[in-house]
Amino acid sequence: MKTILITGGCGFIGSHLSLFLKKKKYKTIVVDNLSIGKKSLFRGHKFYKINLQNKKKLEKIFEKYKFHAVFHLAGLSKLTESFKKKKLYEKNNILSTKNIINLVKKYKVDYLIFSSSASVYGRQKKFPINENAKLKPISYYGKTKLICENIIKKNSQKKTFKAVCLRYFNVVGSNFKSKLGEVHNPPIHLVPIFVNNLLKNRPLDLRLNFKTKDGSGIRDYVDVNDIVNAHYLSLIKMKKISKFFIAINLGSKKSYSVKDILKLIRKKIKNKKIKIIFSKKKKGEPDKLLASSNLATKILNWKAKKNITHSLKNMIAWEKYKISVKSY
Ligand SMILES: NC(=O)c1ccc[n+]([C@@H]2O[C@H](COP(=O)([O-])OP(=O)(O)OC[C@H]3O[C@@H](n4cnc5c(N)ncnc54)[C@H](O)[C@@H]3O)[C@@H](O)[C@H]2O)c1
């Protein structure tokens, strides 16, 4: 049984990944500081509460296990907060990644798979966005992701380990059956915010000054179960990939406006009384995101399979469950 380290494994995507890899018969070791994640979402074999900034404590885990691969998902990802707390984001996202890379090298781990983001692209004009587009993040969060990608690239080219940076677009859905889903409370992502407000009779904030057809932001939504499958495929295909560094988009090939998404949610949660407040886009938000996933198909034989209706249904079920459980 190969042993895998998952950082951020008690968060939204990391918890789904732990369960997925466990089912594929990997021994999954999870490290999370629970700053956001919840222990109740832990689905691996062994859990360690460690802050990745603490290299000494982290090294003990590398001494104890011989890792085949590290999936580095841990990070802070709030757009507005990233502008206000740059030092925190620098330490938490960049320093942590440097610690991971140094240990990956020192303990001769073969593979590193990093959670990057569409935010590295910033504002683009050509769609769908492919991996060769110029990288020009417009949020500090996006900047930390790009800096991490560059450090990983530089180090992997010394050929001691192979690295894949997976650039996720907007991740949605849940594994409601296994009681896994978005963990942030209060929610930070669009769908959980809309669902929560509709269920709790709170006003909806609709930002309408994007340069798009209907004025709301356009995004590419991809299901969390498709995302974790791409991680697994990265792991098993990497041996055959000759490159030591590769960045791959994970998107669904379809885009929806925020207004479209709200319409779809309101079909499932009927609350006619809800008040809508119209506001302006936040700093760091691009008008449109739509990924080309051709490289993911070519290299990983991956494409998004779950449709938006399926993802929204599971996400709504999960948010209803969260509301019903006091610990959230
Ligand atoms: N959710 C998305 O739509 C999306 C899109 C693009 C990229 N990403 C990236 O994917 C990764 C996972 O996203 P998510 O939605 O699961 O986020 P999440 O916030 O649900 O999970 C992140 C986890 O990392 C942990 N963590 C943060 N800093 C840590 C530290 N210093 N030491 C140990 N643990 C730490 C948190 O406690 C949390 O459990 C993040 O790096 C995020 O930036 C997410």
The ligand as a MOL file (V3000), in Angstrom:
LIG
                    3D

  0  0  0     0  0            999 V3000
M  V30 BEGIN CTAB
M  V30 COUNTS 44 48 0 0 0
M  V30 BEGIN ATOM
M  V30 1 N -12.6820 25.7000 -3.6040 0
M  V30 2 C -12.3480 26.2480 -4.7600 0
M  V30 3 O -13.2300 26.6320 -5.5700 0
M  V30 4 C -10.8990 26.4210 -5.1280 0
M  V30 5 C -10.5910 26.9580 -6.3880 0
M  V30 6 C -9.2580 27.1070 -6.7420 0
M  V30 7 C -8.2510 26.7260 -5.8760 0
M  V30 8 N -8.5680 26.2230 -4.6570 0 CHG=1
M  V30 9 C -7.4620 25.8560 -3.7560 0
M  V30 10 O -7.6100 24.4910 -3.3840 0
M  V30 11 C -7.1600 24.2740 -2.0560 0
M  V30 12 C -8.2480 23.5860 -1.2710 0
M  V30 13 O -9.4220 24.3810 -1.3570 0
M  V30 14 P -10.6780 24.1320 -0.4200 0
M  V30 15 O -11.8290 24.7730 -1.0690 0
M  V30 16 O -10.7300 22.7100 -0.0270 0 CHG=-1
M  V30 17 O -10.2740 25.0340 0.8310 0
M  V30 18 P -10.6320 24.8510 2.3730 0
M  V30 19 O -10.4580 26.1940 2.9870 0
M  V30 20 O -11.9420 24.1530 2.5340 0
M  V30 21 O -9.4980 23.8790 2.8890 0
M  V30 22 C -8.1680 24.2910 3.1290 0
M  V30 23 C -7.6810 23.5140 4.3390 0
M  V30 24 O -6.3190 23.8740 4.6090 0
M  V30 25 C -6.1460 24.0020 6.0130 0
M  V30 26 N -5.0020 24.9010 6.2170 0
M  V30 27 C -4.8940 26.2020 5.8300 0
M  V30 28 N -3.6820 26.6830 6.1840 0
M  V30 29 C -3.0170 25.6700 6.7940 0
M  V30 30 C -1.7350 25.5510 7.3810 0
M  V30 31 N -0.8710 26.5710 7.4250 0
M  V30 32 N -1.3810 24.3700 7.9200 0
M  V30 33 C -2.2240 23.3040 7.8960 0
M  V30 34 N -3.4490 23.3600 7.3630 0
M  V30 35 C -3.8530 24.5300 6.8080 0
M  V30 36 C -7.4910 24.5590 6.5280 0
M  V30 37 O -7.7140 24.2900 7.8850 0
M  V30 38 C -8.4700 23.8180 5.6190 0
M  V30 39 O -8.9040 22.6100 6.1920 0
M  V30 40 C -6.7670 25.6450 -1.5060 0
M  V30 41 O -5.3740 25.7720 -1.6090 0
M  V30 42 C -7.4690 26.6140 -2.4390 0
M  V30 43 O -6.7700 27.8170 -2.5520 0
M  V30 44 C -9.8700 26.0520 -4.2650 0
M  V30 END ATOM
M  V30 BEGIN BOND
M  V30 1 1 1 2
M  V30 2 2 2 3
M  V30 3 1 2 4
M  V30 4 1 4 5
M  V30 5 2 4 44
M  V30 6 2 5 6
M  V30 7 1 6 7
M  V30 8 2 7 8
M  V30 9 1 8 9
M  V30 10 1 8 44
M  V30 11 1 9 10
M  V30 12 1 9 42
M  V30 13 1 10 11
M  V30 14 1 11 12
M  V30 15 1 11 40
M  V30 16 1 12 13
M  V30 17 1 13 14
M  V30 18 2 14 15
M  V30 19 1 14 16
M  V30 20 1 14 17
M  V30 21 1 17 18
M  V30 22 2 18 19
M  V30 23 1 18 20
M  V30 24 1 18 21
M  V30 25 1 21 22
M  V30 26 1 22 23
M  V30 27 1 23 24
M  V30 28 1 23 38
M  V30 29 1 24 25
M  V30 30 1 25 26
M  V30 31 1 25 36
M  V30 32 1 26 27
M  V30 33 1 26 35
M  V30 34 2 27 28
M  V30 35 1 28 29
M  V30 36 1 29 30
M  V30 37 2 29 35
M  V30 38 1 30 31
M  V30 39 2 30 32
M  V30 40 1 32 33
M  V30 41 2 33 34
M  V30 42 1 34 35
M  V30 43 1 36 37
M  V30 44 1 36 38
M  V30 45 1 38 39
M  V30 46 1 40 41
M  V30 47 1 40 42
M  V30 48 1 42 43
M  V30 END BOND
M  V30 END CTAB
M  END
